[in-house]
Amino acid sequence: MWNKLKMMFSSIWKFVLPLLKVFSSSAGKAVLQSAIKIVSEIAITMANSEGIDKKNAAFKLIIADLKRQGIQIGFAVGESVINAAIETAVQYLKNKGIEDD
């Protein structure tokens, strides 16, 4: 039993560790904070829109917000980091009962 759990968590850890490293950096924290703020706003303002439309809008607004903060989009903060932040924000808000899509 212990070995099965150990194997499962070691497999999951390979996927989770890179996200933890990114989101623990100052740029990563800014991306995540921006995503939570923007996704919660979009949940209200675009309540009747499709999920992909909400995601695309959030992506554009997050990039604009990060640029306003002086955070460069590139190697450290790329599309995959922003997409992960959006998904993380959606799950966070669902757990808080705010986001329903």
Jmol script that loads the backbone (N, CA, C; Angstrom):
load data "model"
ATOM      1  N   MET A   1       0.832  -1.198   0.000  1.00  0.00           N
ATOM      2  CA  MET A   1       0.000   0.000   0.000  1.00  0.00           C
ATOM      3  C   MET A   1       0.874   1.258   0.000  1.00  0.00           C
ATOM      4  N   TRP A   2       1.833   1.309   0.911  1.00  0.00           N
ATOM      5  CA  TRP A   2       2.704   2.477   1.014  1.00  0.00           C
ATOM      6  C   TRP A   2       3.445   2.727  -0.301  1.00  0.00           C
ATOM      7  N   ASN A   3       3.933   1.651  -0.923  1.00  0.00           N
ATOM      8  CA  ASN A   3       4.662   1.796  -2.182  1.00  0.00           C
ATOM      9  C   ASN A   3       3.777   2.344  -3.290  1.00  0.00           C
ATOM     10  N   LYS A   4       2.516   1.925  -3.316  1.00  0.00           N
ATOM     11  CA  LYS A   4       1.579   2.449  -4.318  1.00  0.00           C
ATOM     12  C   LYS A   4       1.349   3.937  -4.119  1.00  0.00           C
ATOM     13  N   LEU A   5       1.144   4.330  -2.875  1.00  0.00           N
ATOM     14  CA  LEU A   5       0.960   5.753  -2.573  1.00  0.00           C
ATOM     15  C   LEU A   5       2.213   6.555  -2.920  1.00  0.00           C
ATOM     16  N   LYS A   6       3.342   6.003  -2.580  1.00  0.00           N
ATOM     17  CA  LYS A   6       4.617   6.660  -2.860  1.00  0.00           C
ATOM     18  C   LYS A   6       4.790   6.864  -4.370  1.00  0.00           C
ATOM     19  N   MET A   7       4.465   5.842  -5.151  1.00  0.00           N
ATOM     20  CA  MET A   7       4.577   5.931  -6.606  1.00  0.00           C
ATOM     21  C   MET A   7       3.609   6.972  -7.161  1.00  0.00           C
ATOM     22  N   MET A   8       2.386   6.975  -6.645  1.00  0.00           N
ATOM     23  CA  MET A   8       1.385   7.914  -7.123  1.00  0.00           C
ATOM     24  C   MET A   8       1.821   9.349  -6.847  1.00  0.00           C
ATOM     25  N   PHE A   9       2.253   9.618  -5.623  1.00  0.00           N
ATOM     26  CA  PHE A   9       2.656  10.973  -5.277  1.00  0.00           C
ATOM     27  C   PHE A   9       3.932  11.396  -5.986  1.00  0.00           C
ATOM     28  N   SER A  10       4.839  10.482  -6.246  1.00  0.00           N
ATOM     29  CA  SER A  10       6.050  10.847  -6.971  1.00  0.00           C
ATOM     30  C   SER A  10       5.708  11.190  -8.415  1.00  0.00           C
ATOM     31  N   SER A  11       4.729  10.522  -8.994  1.00  0.00           N
ATOM     32  CA  SER A  11       4.287  10.840 -10.353  1.00  0.00           C
ATOM     33  C   SER A  11       3.617  12.202 -10.397  1.00  0.00           C
ATOM     34  N   ILE A  12       2.760  12.464  -9.455  1.00  0.00           N
ATOM     35  CA  ILE A  12       2.064  13.755  -9.395  1.00  0.00           C
ATOM     36  C   ILE A  12       3.062  14.872  -9.144  1.00  0.00           C
ATOM     37  N   TRP A  13       4.017  14.626  -8.274  1.00  0.00           N
ATOM     38  CA  TRP A  13       5.004  15.644  -7.901  1.00  0.00           C
ATOM     39  C   TRP A  13       5.765  16.158  -9.121  1.00  0.00           C
ATOM     40  N   LYS A  14       6.009  15.295 -10.107  1.00  0.00           N
ATOM     41  CA  LYS A  14       6.721  15.698 -11.320  1.00  0.00           C
ATOM     42  C   LYS A  14       5.968  16.791 -12.071  1.00  0.00           C
ATOM     43  N   PHE A  15       4.643  16.797 -11.957  1.00  0.00           N
ATOM     44  CA  PHE A  15       3.831  17.801 -12.623  1.00  0.00           C
ATOM     45  C   PHE A  15       3.609  19.033 -11.750  1.00  0.00           C
ATOM     46  N   VAL A  16       3.507  18.825 -10.456  1.00  0.00           N
ATOM     47  CA  VAL A  16       3.190  19.915  -9.532  1.00  0.00           C
ATOM     48  C   VAL A  16       4.413  20.779  -9.212  1.00  0.00           C
ATOM     49  N   LEU A  17       5.567  20.167  -9.081  1.00  0.00           N
ATOM     50  CA  LEU A  17       6.772  20.899  -8.688  1.00  0.00           C
ATOM     51  C   LEU A  17       7.101  22.073  -9.614  1.00  0.00           C
ATOM     52  N   PRO A  18       7.071  21.910 -10.931  1.00  0.00           N
ATOM     53  CA  PRO A  18       7.362  23.063 -11.788  1.00  0.00           C
ATOM     54  C   PRO A  18       6.380  24.220 -11.584  1.00  0.00           C
ATOM     55  N   LEU A  19       5.105  23.897 -11.364  1.00  0.00           N
ATOM     56  CA  LEU A  19       4.128  24.957 -11.114  1.00  0.00           C
ATOM     57  C   LEU A  19       4.411  25.666  -9.794  1.00  0.00           C
ATOM     58  N   LEU A  20       4.759  24.887  -8.778  1.00  0.00           N
ATOM     59  CA  LEU A  20       5.083  25.500  -7.489  1.00  0.00           C
ATOM     60  C   LEU A  20       6.286  26.426  -7.607  1.00  0.00           C
ATOM     61  N   LYS A  21       7.283  26.013  -8.377  1.00  0.00           N
ATOM     62  CA  LYS A  21       8.472  26.849  -8.569  1.00  0.00           C
ATOM     63  C   LYS A  21       8.114  28.148  -9.286  1.00  0.00           C
ATOM     64  N   VAL A  22       7.303  28.038 -10.327  1.00  0.00           N
ATOM     65  CA  VAL A  22       6.923  29.231 -11.084  1.00  0.00           C
ATOM     66  C   VAL A  22       6.090  30.170 -10.230  1.00  0.00           C
ATOM     67  N   PHE A  23       5.065  29.639  -9.580  1.00  0.00           N
ATOM     68  CA  PHE A  23       4.159  30.487  -8.809  1.00  0.00           C
ATOM     69  C   PHE A  23       4.764  30.994  -7.504  1.00  0.00           C
ATOM     70  N   SER A  24       5.916  30.472  -7.100  1.00  0.00           N
ATOM     71  CA  SER A  24       6.567  31.002  -5.902  1.00  0.00           C
ATOM     72  C   SER A  24       7.535  32.129  -6.234  1.00  0.00           C
ATOM     73  N   SER A  25       7.818  32.330  -7.517  1.00  0.00           N
ATOM     74  CA  SER A  25       8.668  33.457  -7.911  1.00  0.00           C
ATOM     75  C   SER A  25       7.846  34.743  -7.848  1.00  0.00           C
ATOM     76  N   SER A  26       8.495  35.882  -7.833  1.00  0.00           N
ATOM     77  CA  SER A  26       7.757  37.146  -7.759  1.00  0.00           C
ATOM     78  C   SER A  26       6.883  37.348  -8.994  1.00  0.00           C
ATOM     79  N   ALA A  27       7.394  37.002 -10.169  1.00  0.00           N
ATOM     80  CA  ALA A  27       6.595  37.134 -11.391  1.00  0.00           C
ATOM     81  C   ALA A  27       5.431  36.149 -11.360  1.00  0.00           C
ATOM     82  N   GLY A  28       5.676  34.943 -10.894  1.00  0.00           N
ATOM     83  CA  GLY A  28       4.625  33.936 -10.807  1.00  0.00           C
ATOM     84  C   GLY A  28       3.514  34.347  -9.860  1.00  0.00           C
ATOM     85  N   LYS A  29       3.889  34.944  -8.728  1.00  0.00           N
ATOM     86  CA  LYS A  29       2.890  35.432  -7.777  1.00  0.00           C
ATOM     87  C   LYS A  29       2.048  36.532  -8.407  1.00  0.00           C
ATOM     88  N   ALA A  30       2.686  37.407  -9.165  1.00  0.00           N
ATOM     89  CA  ALA A  30       1.954  38.492  -9.834  1.00  0.00           C
ATOM     90  C   ALA A  30       0.984  37.937 -10.863  1.00  0.00           C
ATOM     91  N   VAL A  31       1.414  36.916 -11.605  1.00  0.00           N
ATOM     92  CA  VAL A  31       0.536  36.298 -12.606  1.00  0.00           C
ATOM     93  C   VAL A  31      -0.667  35.665 -11.923  1.00  0.00           C
ATOM     94  N   LEU A  32      -0.429  34.937 -10.866  1.00  0.00           N
ATOM     95  CA  LEU A  32      -1.516  34.262 -10.160  1.00  0.00           C
ATOM     96  C   LEU A  32      -2.485  35.259  -9.532  1.00  0.00           C
ATOM     97  N   GLN A  33      -1.970  36.311  -8.909  1.00  0.00           N
ATOM     98  CA  GLN A  33      -2.838  37.333  -8.322  1.00  0.00           C
ATOM     99  C   GLN A  33      -3.671  38.021  -9.400  1.00  0.00           C
ATOM    100  N   SER A  34      -3.031  38.337 -10.518  1.00  0.00           N
ATOM    101  CA  SER A  34      -3.733  38.962 -11.630  1.00  0.00           C
ATOM    102  C   SER A  34      -4.822  38.034 -12.162  1.00  0.00           C
ATOM    103  N   ALA A  35      -4.498  36.761 -12.310  1.00  0.00           N
ATOM    104  CA  ALA A  35      -5.463  35.786 -12.828  1.00  0.00           C
ATOM    105  C   ALA A  35      -6.673  35.658 -11.913  1.00  0.00           C
ATOM    106  N   ILE A  36      -6.444  35.590 -10.621  1.00  0.00           N
ATOM    107  CA  ILE A  36      -7.567  35.465  -9.681  1.00  0.00           C
ATOM    108  C   ILE A  36      -8.465  36.691  -9.765  1.00  0.00           C
ATOM    109  N   LYS A  37      -7.861  37.872  -9.808  1.00  0.00           N
ATOM    110  CA  LYS A  37      -8.642  39.108  -9.888  1.00  0.00           C
ATOM    111  C   LYS A  37      -9.440  39.156 -11.193  1.00  0.00           C
ATOM    112  N   ILE A  38      -8.782  38.886 -12.293  1.00  0.00           N
ATOM    113  CA  ILE A  38      -9.419  39.014 -13.600  1.00  0.00           C
ATOM    114  C   ILE A  38     -10.446  37.914 -13.837  1.00  0.00           C
ATOM    115  N   VAL A  39     -10.141  36.688 -13.470  1.00  0.00           N
ATOM    116  CA  VAL A  39     -11.091  35.591 -13.657  1.00  0.00           C
ATOM    117  C   VAL A  39     -12.351  35.837 -12.831  1.00  0.00           C
ATOM    118  N   SER A  40     -12.201  36.360 -11.633  1.00  0.00           N
ATOM    119  CA  SER A  40     -13.395  36.637 -10.821  1.00  0.00           C
ATOM    120  C   SER A  40     -14.222  37.765 -11.435  1.00  0.00           C
ATOM    121  N   GLU A  41     -13.578  38.769 -12.026  1.00  0.00           N
ATOM    122  CA  GLU A  41     -14.300  39.842 -12.707  1.00  0.00           C
ATOM    123  C   GLU A  41     -15.030  39.304 -13.936  1.00  0.00           C
ATOM    124  N   ILE A  42     -14.350  38.454 -14.694  1.00  0.00           N
ATOM    125  CA  ILE A  42     -14.933  37.885 -15.910  1.00  0.00           C
ATOM    126  C   ILE A  42     -16.106  36.967 -15.577  1.00  0.00           C
ATOM    127  N   ALA A  43     -16.024  36.274 -14.461  1.00  0.00           N
ATOM    128  CA  ALA A  43     -17.127  35.403 -14.045  1.00  0.00           C
ATOM    129  C   ALA A  43     -18.415  36.210 -13.898  1.00  0.00           C
ATOM    130  N   ILE A  44     -18.278  37.467 -13.528  1.00  0.00           N
ATOM    131  CA  ILE A  44     -19.442  38.333 -13.352  1.00  0.00           C
ATOM    132  C   ILE A  44     -19.821  39.015 -14.664  1.00  0.00           C
ATOM    133  N   THR A  45     -18.841  39.644 -15.302  1.00  0.00           N
ATOM    134  CA  THR A  45     -19.138  40.447 -16.492  1.00  0.00           C
ATOM    135  C   THR A  45     -19.453  39.612 -17.729  1.00  0.00           C
ATOM    136  N   MET A  46     -18.962  38.382 -17.789  1.00  0.00           N
ATOM    137  CA  MET A  46     -19.199  37.516 -18.953  1.00  0.00           C
ATOM    138  C   MET A  46     -19.924  36.237 -18.530  1.00  0.00           C
ATOM    139  N   ALA A  47     -20.827  36.360 -17.576  1.00  0.00           N
ATOM    140  CA  ALA A  47     -21.494  35.187 -17.000  1.00  0.00           C
ATOM    141  C   ALA A  47     -22.185  34.321 -18.044  1.00  0.00           C
ATOM    142  N   ASN A  48     -22.714  34.895 -19.091  1.00  0.00           N
ATOM    143  CA  ASN A  48     -23.451  34.128 -20.096  1.00  0.00           C
ATOM    144  C   ASN A  48     -22.597  33.712 -21.286  1.00  0.00           C
ATOM    145  N   SER A  49     -21.305  33.967 -21.231  1.00  0.00           N
ATOM    146  CA  SER A  49     -20.405  33.639 -22.342  1.00  0.00           C
ATOM    147  C   SER A  49     -19.898  32.210 -22.232  1.00  0.00           C
ATOM    148  N   GLU A  50     -19.397  31.703 -23.347  1.00  0.00           N
ATOM    149  CA  GLU A  50     -18.797  30.375 -23.388  1.00  0.00           C
ATOM    150  C   GLU A  50     -17.459  30.394 -22.634  1.00  0.00           C
ATOM    151  N   GLY A  51     -17.047  29.234 -22.148  1.00  0.00           N
ATOM    152  CA  GLY A  51     -15.801  29.115 -21.394  1.00  0.00           C
ATOM    153  C   GLY A  51     -14.583  29.567 -22.179  1.00  0.00           C
ATOM    154  N   ILE A  52     -14.515  29.202 -23.455  1.00  0.00           N
ATOM    155  CA  ILE A  52     -13.346  29.584 -24.268  1.00  0.00           C
ATOM    156  C   ILE A  52     -13.289  31.098 -24.458  1.00  0.00           C
ATOM    157  N   ASP A  53     -14.454  31.740 -24.569  1.00  0.00           N
ATOM    158  CA  ASP A  53     -14.477  33.201 -24.699  1.00  0.00           C
ATOM    159  C   ASP A  53     -13.990  33.863 -23.410  1.00  0.00           C
ATOM    160  N   LYS A  54     -14.400  33.301 -22.276  1.00  0.00           N
ATOM    161  CA  LYS A  54     -13.942  33.812 -20.985  1.00  0.00           C
ATOM    162  C   LYS A  54     -12.431  33.645 -20.852  1.00  0.00           C
ATOM    163  N   LYS A  55     -11.926  32.474 -21.250  1.00  0.00           N
ATOM    164  CA  LYS A  55     -10.491  32.205 -21.154  1.00  0.00           C
ATOM    165  C   LYS A  55      -9.693  33.153 -22.029  1.00  0.00           C
ATOM    166  N   ASN A  56     -10.145  33.352 -23.254  1.00  0.00           N
ATOM    167  CA  ASN A  56      -9.446  34.265 -24.172  1.00  0.00           C
ATOM    168  C   ASN A  56      -9.439  35.690 -23.643  1.00  0.00           C
ATOM    169  N   ALA A  57     -10.561  36.123 -23.098  1.00  0.00           N
ATOM    170  CA  ALA A  57     -10.636  37.469 -22.525  1.00  0.00           C
ATOM    171  C   ALA A  57      -9.704  37.591 -21.319  1.00  0.00           C
ATOM    172  N   ALA A  58      -9.712  36.572 -20.462  1.00  0.00           N
ATOM    173  CA  ALA A  58      -8.841  36.590 -19.283  1.00  0.00           C
ATOM    174  C   ALA A  58      -7.384  36.644 -19.705  1.00  0.00           C
ATOM    175  N   PHE A  59      -7.021  35.853 -20.702  1.00  0.00           N
ATOM    176  CA  PHE A  59      -5.643  35.813 -21.182  1.00  0.00           C
ATOM    177  C   PHE A  59      -5.182  37.201 -21.618  1.00  0.00           C
ATOM    178  N   LYS A  60      -5.986  37.864 -22.426  1.00  0.00           N
ATOM    179  CA  LYS A  60      -5.632  39.202 -22.925  1.00  0.00           C
ATOM    180  C   LYS A  60      -5.541  40.213 -21.784  1.00  0.00           C
ATOM    181  N   LEU A  61      -6.491  40.156 -20.866  1.00  0.00           N
ATOM    182  CA  LEU A  61      -6.488  41.107 -19.750  1.00  0.00           C
ATOM    183  C   LEU A  61      -5.318  40.865 -18.799  1.00  0.00           C
ATOM    184  N   ILE A  62      -4.957  39.618 -18.591  1.00  0.00           N
ATOM    185  CA  ILE A  62      -3.814  39.301 -17.718  1.00  0.00           C
ATOM    186  C   ILE A  62      -2.528  39.836 -18.337  1.00  0.00           C
ATOM    187  N   ILE A  63      -2.348  39.627 -19.637  1.00  0.00           N
ATOM    188  CA  ILE A  63      -1.151  40.151 -20.303  1.00  0.00           C
ATOM    189  C   ILE A  63      -1.086  41.666 -20.158  1.00  0.00           C
ATOM    190  N   ALA A  64      -2.206  42.336 -20.385  1.00  0.00           N
ATOM    191  CA  ALA A  64      -2.240  43.803 -20.250  1.00  0.00           C
ATOM    192  C   ALA A  64      -1.925  44.218 -18.812  1.00  0.00           C
ATOM    193  N   ASP A  65      -2.484  43.502 -17.837  1.00  0.00           N
ATOM    194  CA  ASP A  65      -2.245  43.821 -16.431  1.00  0.00           C
ATOM    195  C   ASP A  65      -0.779  43.620 -16.063  1.00  0.00           C
ATOM    196  N   LEU A  66      -0.185  42.532 -16.536  1.00  0.00           N
ATOM    197  CA  LEU A  66       1.226  42.273 -16.241  1.00  0.00           C
ATOM    198  C   LEU A  66       2.127  43.332 -16.867  1.00  0.00           C
ATOM    199  N   LYS A  67       1.804  43.725 -18.088  1.00  0.00           N
ATOM    200  CA  LYS A  67       2.597  44.779 -18.739  1.00  0.00           C
ATOM    201  C   LYS A  67       2.502  46.082 -17.968  1.00  0.00           C
ATOM    202  N   ARG A  68       1.294  46.392 -17.449  1.00  0.00           N
ATOM    203  CA  ARG A  68       1.129  47.607 -16.624  1.00  0.00           C
ATOM    204  C   ARG A  68       1.993  47.540 -15.374  1.00  0.00           C
ATOM    205  N   GLN A  69       2.203  46.330 -14.864  1.00  0.00           N
ATOM    206  CA  GLN A  69       3.029  46.145 -13.669  1.00  0.00           C
ATOM    207  C   GLN A  69       4.516  46.090 -13.995  1.00  0.00           C
ATOM    208  N   GLY A  70       4.847  46.140 -15.285  1.00  0.00           N
ATOM    209  CA  GLY A  70       6.241  46.096 -15.701  1.00  0.00           C
ATOM    210  C   GLY A  70       6.821  44.694 -15.788  1.00  0.00           C
ATOM    211  N   ILE A  71       5.957  43.689 -15.836  1.00  0.00           N
ATOM    212  CA  ILE A  71       6.408  42.301 -15.933  1.00  0.00           C
ATOM    213  C   ILE A  71       6.449  41.923 -17.395  1.00  0.00           C
ATOM    214  N   GLN A  72       7.617  41.485 -17.836  1.00  0.00           N
ATOM    215  CA  GLN A  72       7.795  41.122 -19.238  1.00  0.00           C
ATOM    216  C   GLN A  72       7.254  39.731 -19.508  1.00  0.00           C
ATOM    217  N   ILE A  73       6.545  39.624 -20.615  1.00  0.00           N
ATOM    218  CA  ILE A  73       6.048  38.334 -21.056  1.00  0.00           C
ATOM    219  C   ILE A  73       7.150  37.709 -21.907  1.00  0.00           C
ATOM    220  N   GLY A  74       7.536  36.516 -21.577  1.00  0.00           N
ATOM    221  CA  GLY A  74       8.624  35.870 -22.303  1.00  0.00           C
ATOM    222  C   GLY A  74       8.963  34.547 -21.677  1.00  0.00           C
ATOM    223  N   PHE A  75      10.227  34.344 -21.415  1.00  0.00           N
ATOM    224  CA  PHE A  75      10.700  33.049 -20.922  1.00  0.00           C
ATOM    225  C   PHE A  75      10.124  32.702 -19.545  1.00  0.00           C
ATOM    226  N   ALA A  76      10.252  33.584 -18.583  1.00  0.00           N
ATOM    227  CA  ALA A  76       9.794  33.289 -17.214  1.00  0.00           C
ATOM    228  C   ALA A  76       8.274  33.271 -17.116  1.00  0.00           C
ATOM    229  N   VAL A  77       7.635  34.175 -17.852  1.00  0.00           N
ATOM    230  CA  VAL A  77       6.177  34.256 -17.843  1.00  0.00           C
ATOM    231  C   VAL A  77       5.705  34.126 -19.285  1.00  0.00           C
ATOM    232  N   GLY A  78       5.452  32.901 -19.686  1.00  0.00           N
ATOM    233  CA  GLY A  78       4.988  32.640 -21.037  1.00  0.00           C
ATOM    234  C   GLY A  78       3.528  32.250 -21.056  1.00  0.00           C
ATOM    235  N   GLU A  79       3.070  31.857 -22.234  1.00  0.00           N
ATOM    236  CA  GLU A  79       1.670  31.474 -22.401  1.00  0.00           C
ATOM    237  C   GLU A  79       1.270  30.339 -21.475  1.00  0.00           C
ATOM    238  N   SER A  80       2.135  29.354 -21.315  1.00  0.00           N
ATOM    239  CA  SER A  80       1.780  28.205 -20.479  1.00  0.00           C
ATOM    240  C   SER A  80       1.603  28.603 -19.015  1.00  0.00           C
ATOM    241  N   VAL A  81       2.400  29.541 -18.544  1.00  0.00           N
ATOM    242  CA  VAL A  81       2.273  30.012 -17.158  1.00  0.00           C
ATOM    243  C   VAL A  81       0.964  30.768 -16.983  1.00  0.00           C
ATOM    244  N   ILE A  82       0.628  31.601 -17.956  1.00  0.00           N
ATOM    245  CA  ILE A  82      -0.624  32.355 -17.880  1.00  0.00           C
ATOM    246  C   ILE A  82      -1.816  31.400 -17.954  1.00  0.00           C
ATOM    247  N   ASN A  83      -1.763  30.419 -18.852  1.00  0.00           N
ATOM    248  CA  ASN A  83      -2.845  29.430 -18.939  1.00  0.00           C
ATOM    249  C   ASN A  83      -2.985  28.645 -17.647  1.00  0.00           C
ATOM    250  N   ALA A  84      -1.867  28.256 -17.049  1.00  0.00           N
ATOM    251  CA  ALA A  84      -1.915  27.527 -15.770  1.00  0.00           C
ATOM    252  C   ALA A  84      -2.496  28.413 -14.674  1.00  0.00           C
ATOM    253  N   ALA A  85      -2.157  29.689 -14.691  1.00  0.00           N
ATOM    254  CA  ALA A  85      -2.692  30.616 -13.691  1.00  0.00           C
ATOM    255  C   ALA A  85      -4.199  30.779 -13.859  1.00  0.00           C
ATOM    256  N   ILE A  86      -4.660  30.832 -15.102  1.00  0.00           N
ATOM    257  CA  ILE A  86      -6.100  30.945 -15.352  1.00  0.00           C
ATOM    258  C   ILE A  86      -6.817  29.709 -14.813  1.00  0.00           C
ATOM    259  N   GLU A  87      -6.301  28.537 -15.129  1.00  0.00           N
ATOM    260  CA  GLU A  87      -6.921  27.295 -14.652  1.00  0.00           C
ATOM    261  C   GLU A  87      -6.885  27.206 -13.131  1.00  0.00           C
ATOM    262  N   THR A  88      -5.777  27.621 -12.548  1.00  0.00           N
ATOM    263  CA  THR A  88      -5.661  27.613 -11.091  1.00  0.00           C
ATOM    264  C   THR A  88      -6.657  28.589 -10.472  1.00  0.00           C
ATOM    265  N   ALA A  89      -6.791  29.762 -11.072  1.00  0.00           N
ATOM    266  CA  ALA A  89      -7.740  30.761 -10.569  1.00  0.00           C
ATOM    267  C   ALA A  89      -9.172  30.251 -10.671  1.00  0.00           C
ATOM    268  N   VAL A  90      -9.512  29.593 -11.778  1.00  0.00           N
ATOM    269  CA  VAL A  90     -10.864  29.040 -11.937  1.00  0.00           C
ATOM    270  C   VAL A  90     -11.144  28.022 -10.840  1.00  0.00           C
ATOM    271  N   GLN A  91     -10.203  27.122 -10.600  1.00  0.00           N
ATOM    272  CA  GLN A  91     -10.400  26.111  -9.559  1.00  0.00           C
ATOM    273  C   GLN A  91     -10.489  26.749  -8.172  1.00  0.00           C
ATOM    274  N   TYR A  92      -9.645  27.737  -7.927  1.00  0.00           N
ATOM    275  CA  TYR A  92      -9.667  28.454  -6.646  1.00  0.00           C
ATOM    276  C   TYR A  92     -11.034  29.103  -6.424  1.00  0.00           C
ATOM    277  N   LEU A  93     -11.534  29.763  -7.465  1.00  0.00           N
ATOM    278  CA  LEU A  93     -12.812  30.452  -7.341  1.00  0.00           C
ATOM    279  C   LEU A  93     -13.977  29.460  -7.259  1.00  0.00           C
ATOM    280  N   LYS A  94     -13.884  28.334  -7.948  1.00  0.00           N
ATOM    281  CA  LYS A  94     -14.919  27.303  -7.821  1.00  0.00           C
ATOM    282  C   LYS A  94     -14.979  26.805  -6.387  1.00  0.00           C
ATOM    283  N   ASN A  95     -13.808  26.592  -5.786  1.00  0.00           N
ATOM    284  CA  ASN A  95     -13.779  26.123  -4.395  1.00  0.00           C
ATOM    285  C   ASN A  95     -14.357  27.148  -3.431  1.00  0.00           C
ATOM    286  N   LYS A  96     -14.272  28.417  -3.812  1.00  0.00           N
ATOM    287  CA  LYS A  96     -14.845  29.479  -2.977  1.00  0.00           C
ATOM    288  C   LYS A  96     -16.316  29.718  -3.334  1.00  0.00           C
ATOM    289  N   GLY A  97     -16.809  29.025  -4.377  1.00  0.00           N
ATOM    290  CA  GLY A  97     -18.210  29.181  -4.776  1.00  0.00           C
ATOM    291  C   GLY A  97     -18.456  30.410  -5.621  1.00  0.00           C
ATOM    292  N   ILE A  98     -17.416  30.965  -6.258  1.00  0.00           N
ATOM    293  CA  ILE A  98     -17.572  32.190  -7.040  1.00  0.00           C
ATOM    294  C   ILE A  98     -17.732  31.885  -8.526  1.00  0.00           C
ATOM    295  N   GLU A  99     -16.922  31.004  -9.049  1.00  0.00           N
ATOM    296  CA  GLU A  99     -16.914  30.688 -10.486  1.00  0.00           C
ATOM    297  C   GLU A  99     -17.716  29.413 -10.702  1.00  0.00           C
ATOM    298  N   ASP A 100     -18.542  29.390 -11.749  1.00  0.00           N
ATOM    299  CA  ASP A 100     -19.344  28.194 -11.991  1.00  0.00           C
ATOM    300  C   ASP A 100     -19.068  27.547 -13.337  1.00  0.00           C
ATOM    301  N   ASP A 101     -18.132  28.036 -14.123  1.00  0.00           N
ATOM    302  CA  ASP A 101     -17.849  27.457 -15.440  1.00  0.00           C
ATOM    303  C   ASP A 101     -16.446  26.953 -15.518  1.00  0.00           C
TER     304      ASP A 101
END
end "model"
wireframe off; spacefill off
backbone 0.3
color backbone group
